[in-house]
Amino acid sequence: MRVTNAPASRKRRRRTVRAAKGFRFRRSKLYRYAADALDHGRQYAYRDRKNKKRTFRALWQIRINAAARRAGLTYSRLIEGLKAAGVEVNRKILAHLAATNPAAFDQIVDTARKALAVKATETDRGSA
């Protein structure tokens, strides 16, 4: 006797077709096309979750650089100064401060400047 496992197969197919709700034409109605569309959609979603992180980090860097240059410092020198000062503020927060609270951002820039000055004097002493 042939066993088809019909209830489980039907449940799996129904779940796939329901997940394809909102797709157009036969991709939302027929299992074969819905499964293919879902596979592609999930691949794009996985890839673009990574791309989103990359894109936002680049945006934050651009915003920080613009604000830092207004304050007379470049992005890389600002980050170097913050590391030297031991300030652990991530780029997302720095960009937010640069856009919404220039006074707080200027204080952070001053902290970085002081740390860079200290670092420069230590380097001069070490080389002399």
N, C-alpha and C positions, 0 to 999 in steps of 0.2 A: 504494500500500500504506500502511496506517495504522500509524504508529509510536506505541507507548504508553509507552516508557521505563519498562517494568514493574519491572525490578530496582531502579532508583533510587526509584521511587514507593513500592514495597513497603518498602524500607529506611527511607525517611522516615516512613512510617506506623507501622512496627514501632517505630522509635525514639520516636515520640510516645506510643504506647500503653504502652511500657515506662516512660516518664517519668511516666505517670499511675498507676503502681503505688501502691497504698495508697488511691486514691480509691474511692468507693463506687458500687455499682451499675453502670450502663452507662458512667459516666465513666471507669472503669478498663478497659473491654472494647472499646468501639467508638470508632474513630478520630475520627469527627465530634464526639462529645461529649468525648472526651479532649482534643482540640485546643482546644476552647473552654474547658474547665476549666483547662488549663495556661496559656492566655493570661490568664485571670482571676487565677490563682494567682501568676503572675509579676508582674502589675501590683500585686497586694497586697504581694508581697515587696519590690518596688522602693520602693513608698510607705513601707512600714513600716521599711525600713532607715533611711530619713530620720527617721521618727518616733522610732525607738529612740534616735538621737543626741539629739534634742530632749528626750525624756523623761529620759534619764540626766543631761543637763546640769542640768535642773530639779531632779532629786533631789540632785545634788551641791551645788547652790546652797542648797537647804533644809538640808542637813546642815552646811554651812559656816556658814550664818547662825545655826543653833542653837548651834553650838560657839562662834562669835564672840560671841554675846549672853551666853553663860555667862561669857566672859572680859571682858565689859563694852564690847563694840564691836559695831556693826552690820555686816552683810555688805558694804554699799556702802563704808563707811568702811575696812573691812579691805582690800578690793580696792584702794581709792584709796591707802592706805598702802603696800601691797605694790608698786604701780606706782611710787610716789614713791621707794621704797627700791631699786627696780631688781631686785626679787626675781621671778624667772620660774618660778613653780610653778603648774602648771595646776590646774583645779578638781577634776579626778579625784583627783589626789594630795592636794590639800588636804582633800578630803572623807574620804579614806582615813586621813590623819593625824588628823583630828578624831575619827574613830570608834575608831581603834586605838591612837593614841599621843598622848594629851592633852598630855604634857610637851613634845613637839616642836611641837605646834600652838601651845601657849602661847608658845614662843620665837618662832615666826613672828608671833604677835599682837604681842609686844613689839617686834619689828623694825618692824612696821607702825605701831605707836604712836609710836615714836621718829621715824620718817620723817614722820608727820603733824605732830608737834611742830615739826620742822625746817621743814616746809612752811608751817606757820602763822606762825612767826617771820619767814620770808622774805617772806610776804605782808604782814605788819604793817610790815616795813621798807619794802616797796615802796609801800604806801599812805601812809606817813607823810612 
